[in-house]
Amino acid sequence: MLENVEKMKQDLLAKAEALGKELPLNTLDELIDHFGGPEHVAEMTGRKGRLVRRPDGSVVFESRAEQCLSIDHVNLKEKERFMNGDK
């Protein structure tokens, strides 16, 4: 029984991964992608993570967390990077 459940889970994850290549990102993630990705765009939101398109076209979930920083502090760091012209 447990083996069947694990196989069903793996099949579902494989289908979701394949479908992810066909689905658009959400609007905010599309804008970030359009302007060069999270390395070039400062994001100051309450989101804990974002969808990032890789060069091969695949999409992965990426946490916005940085070492030892709360989401509020991540936003302050992003603001600082924007104001310094880094993003």
C-alpha positions as a printed NumPy array, in Angstrom:
array([[  0.   ,   0.   ,   0.   ],
       [  2.734,   2.487,   0.969],
       [  4.627,   1.686,  -2.244],
       [  1.517,   2.518,  -4.291],
       [  1.117,   5.847,  -2.532],
       [  4.778,   6.718,  -3.123],
       [  4.465,   5.812,  -6.829],
       [  1.326,   7.953,  -7.136],
       [  3.138,  10.835,  -5.468],
       [  6.127,  10.543,  -7.817],
       [  3.84 ,  10.342, -10.865],
       [  1.959,  13.443,  -9.724],
       [  5.195,  15.371,  -9.122],
       [  6.466,  14.403, -12.588],
       [  3.22 ,  15.601, -14.188],
       [  3.362,  18.882, -12.253],
       [  6.963,  19.436, -13.343],
       [  6.08 ,  18.812, -17.004],
       [  3.047,  21.099, -16.773],
       [  5.138,  23.834, -15.152],
       [  7.098,  24.263, -18.383],
       [  3.873,  25.213, -20.179],
       [  2.297,  27.526, -17.613],
       [  3.108,  31.246, -17.412],
       [  4.588,  32.659, -14.239],
       [  2.406,  34.977, -12.175],
       [  2.434,  38.647, -13.198],
       [  5.054,  39.803, -10.691],
       [  7.368,  36.908, -11.542],
       [  6.884,  37.641, -15.28 ],
       [  7.932,  41.28 , -14.722],
       [ 10.984,  40.261, -12.701],
       [ 11.906,  37.745, -15.418],
       [ 11.404,  40.339, -18.172],
       [ 13.749,  42.822, -16.506],
       [ 16.598,  40.386, -15.913],
       [ 15.581,  38.202, -12.985],
       [ 16.015,  38.546,  -9.23 ],
       [ 19.719,  39.369,  -9.638],
       [ 18.754,  42.655, -11.33 ],
       [ 15.335,  43.509,  -9.866],
       [ 14.691,  44.605,  -6.279],
       [ 11.555,  43.026,  -4.857],
       [  9.935,  44.569,  -1.814],
       [  6.903,  42.408,  -1.083],
       [  5.646,  40.162,   1.672],
       [  6.202,  37.053,  -0.428],
       [  8.321,  34.301,   1.086],
       [  9.319,  32.947,  -2.309],
       [  9.014,  33.388,  -6.056],
       [  9.001,  31.382,  -9.259],
       [ 12.183,  31.82 , -11.27 ],
       [ 12.651,  30.791, -14.891],
       [ 15.982,  29.073, -15.537],
       [ 17.932,  29.528, -18.793],
       [ 16.705,  26.089, -19.972],
       [ 13.096,  27.316, -19.679],
       [ 12.226,  25.343, -16.562],
       [ 10.642,  27.112, -13.607],
       [ 11.652,  26.574,  -9.985],
       [ 10.429,  27.926,  -6.657],
       [ 13.07 ,  30.037,  -4.955],
       [ 12.935,  31.308,  -1.39 ],
       [ 13.479,  35.036,  -0.913],
       [ 15.027,  34.358,   2.5  ],
       [ 18.585,  35.392,   3.141],
       [ 20.801,  34.197,   5.958],
       [ 19.473,  35.284,   9.347],
       [ 17.065,  37.881,   7.878],
       [ 13.305,  38.094,   8.386],
       [ 11.207,  38.95 ,   5.329],
       [ 11.014,  42.576,   6.571],
       [ 14.789,  42.74 ,   6.722],
       [ 15.057,  41.134,   3.276],
       [ 12.868,  43.971,   1.981],
       [ 15.083,  46.565,   3.669],
       [ 18.155,  44.929,   2.108],
       [ 16.45 ,  44.964,  -1.301],
       [ 15.587,  48.651,  -0.828],
       [ 19.222,  49.36 ,   0.012],
       [ 20.38 ,  47.518,  -3.117],
       [ 17.919,  49.532,  -5.213],
       [ 18.957,  52.858,  -3.693],
       [ 22.641,  52.005,  -4.246],
       [ 21.947,  51.202,  -7.897],
       [ 22.867,  47.541,  -7.469],
       [ 19.385,  46.515,  -8.661]])
